[in-house]
Amino acid sequence: MAKAASGRSRTVKHIPEIDLLPVMNLFCCIIPFLLFSATFLEVTVIEMSATEGIGSSGGGATANLMRSEEERLQPKIIITEQEMFIGTASGSAHVAYALEIERNGEMIITFPWDSLSLKLTEVHDLLTEAYPQIEFRKITVLTVEETRYDNIIQAIDLAGAVGFDQPGLQVAPSASVASAMAGGGS
């Protein structure tokens, strides 16, 4: 006797395999593009030391006096619209007058940088000779808001080449810069 049809087919159905090759090709093209277009964050760590107090032996007081002496003697490059000076809290000396030159069809203000380089070398040598116990590495560029960025960077680069490799920047109104030139501080 014959069996009744159950409605099932006797052929075996094969499930097609998933082809991952196109997806992998897509990722191989996208990943390098994403890496090239990514912006990576650069973190800068500033090391700071703990404040030293006055101990029972008085050693902290000597360290504090030496630090205040170093701050008083810290040189400054003072850049105005017309002139450039170098000095400390005690006073300043003229370095150079501004030059107006034409660059790319535009008149810009710059300075004779060789004069600044010579003065920086002279100041660094005088300070290290007079105060051998203090390592002079800090310098501040004091400028007005109208100063060109290129001039500030050039001054910082020249200071770093001489040995002042820890630059600082102060942007101040013209009255404050005039006060600093007169030796009244920053």
C-alpha positions in Angstrom: 0.0 0.0 0.0 1.1 3.5 -0.6 1.7 6.1 2.0 -0.3 9.2 2.1 1.4 12.4 1.2 2.5 14.3 4.2 3.0 17.6 2.4 6.7 17.6 3.1 9.1 17.5 0.3 11.8 14.9 0.4 14.4 17.3 -1.0 16.8 18.8 1.5 16.8 22.6 1.6 20.2 24.2 1.9 20.5 27.5 3.8 22.7 29.8 1.8 25.9 30.9 3.6 26.2 34.6 4.5 28.8 36.1 2.3 30.8 38.5 4.6 33.4 39.4 2.0 31.6 42.6 0.8 31.2 43.8 4.4 34.8 43.1 5.3 35.9 45.0 2.1 33.8 47.9 3.2 35.4 48.0 6.6 38.9 47.7 5.1 38.1 50.8 3.1 36.4 52.8 5.9 38.8 52.1 8.8 41.9 53.7 7.3 39.8 56.7 6.2 38.4 57.1 9.7 41.9 56.9 11.2 43.3 59.5 8.8 40.4 61.9 9.5 40.5 61.3 13.3 41.8 64.0 15.6 43.8 62.8 18.5 44.0 64.7 21.7 47.5 65.5 23.0 47.6 65.9 26.8 50.3 68.0 28.3 51.3 67.5 31.9 52.5 70.4 33.9 54.6 69.2 36.8 54.2 71.4 39.9 56.0 71.0 43.2 54.5 71.4 46.6 54.9 74.7 48.4 57.7 74.7 50.8 57.0 76.2 54.2 59.4 77.4 56.9 60.7 74.4 58.7 62.2 74.2 62.1 65.7 74.4 60.6 64.8 77.5 58.5 65.7 75.8 55.2 62.3 76.6 53.8 62.8 80.3 54.4 66.0 80.2 52.3 64.3 78.4 49.5 61.4 81.0 49.6 63.9 83.9 49.5 65.8 82.3 46.6 62.5 81.8 44.7 61.4 85.4 45.3 64.9 86.6 44.1 64.5 84.5 41.0 61.1 86.0 40.3 62.4 89.5 40.8 65.3 88.8 38.3 63.1 87.0 35.8 63.7 88.8 32.4 60.9 90.1 30.3 60.8 90.9 26.6 58.5 93.9 26.2 57.0 94.4 22.7 55.0 97.5 21.9 53.8 98.8 18.5 56.9 101.0 18.1 59.7 99.4 20.2 61.1 96.3 21.9 62.7 96.3 25.3 64.3 93.7 27.6 64.4 94.0 31.3 63.6 92.7 34.8 61.4 94.1 37.6 64.3 96.5 38.3 64.2 98.2 34.9 64.4 97.7 31.2 66.8 98.5 28.3 65.9 99.4 24.7 66.5 96.7 22.1 65.2 97.9 18.8 62.6 100.0 17.0 59.9 98.5 14.9 60.3 98.2 11.2 57.5 98.4 8.7 58.0 96.1 5.7 55.9 95.0 2.8 55.1 91.3 2.7 52.7 89.8 0.2 51.4 93.2 -0.8 50.6 94.1 2.9 52.5 96.4 5.3 53.5 94.6 8.5 55.4 95.5 11.6 58.5 93.5 12.5 61.7 94.0 14.4 65.4 93.4 13.8 65.6 90.0 15.5 69.4 89.8 15.5 69.4 92.7 18.0 67.1 90.8 20.3 69.2 87.7 20.0 72.3 89.6 21.0 70.6 91.3 24.0 69.1 88.0 25.2 72.5 86.3 25.1 74.0 89.3 27.0 71.2 89.2 29.6 71.4 85.5 30.1 75.2 85.6 30.5 75.0 88.5 32.9 72.4 86.9 35.1 74.0 83.4 35.2 77.4 85.1 36.0 76.0 87.3 38.8 73.7 84.7 40.3 75.2 81.2 39.7 73.0 79.6 42.3 69.8 80.4 40.2 69.1 78.6 37.0 67.5 81.2 34.6 65.2 79.3 32.3 62.0 81.4 32.6 61.2 84.5 30.5 58.0 86.4 29.9 57.0 88.1 26.7 54.9 91.2 27.7 53.0 92.7 24.8 50.0 94.7 23.8 47.0 93.2 22.0 47.9 94.7 18.6 51.2 92.8 18.4 51.5 90.4 15.5 51.5 86.7 16.4 54.6 86.1 14.2 56.5 88.7 16.3 55.6 87.0 19.6 56.6 83.5 18.3 59.9 84.9 16.9 60.7 86.4 20.3 59.9 83.1 22.1 62.0 81.1 19.7 65.0 83.4 20.1 64.7 83.3 23.9 64.6 79.5 23.8 67.7 79.3 21.6 69.6 81.4 24.2 68.5 79.2 27.2 65.2 80.7 28.3 63.3 77.6 27.5 60.3 78.2 29.8 58.5 81.1 28.1 55.4 82.9 29.4 53.1 85.4 27.7 51.3 88.4 29.1 49.0 90.5 27.0 48.3 93.8 28.7 46.9 97.3 27.9 49.4 99.9 26.7 49.4 101.6 30.1 50.5 98.4 31.9 53.3 97.8 29.3 54.5 101.4 29.8 54.5 100.8 33.6 56.6 97.6 33.1 59.1 99.5 30.9 59.5 102.1 33.7 60.4 99.3 36.1 57.2 99.2 37.9 56.7 95.4 37.4 54.1 93.7 35.2 
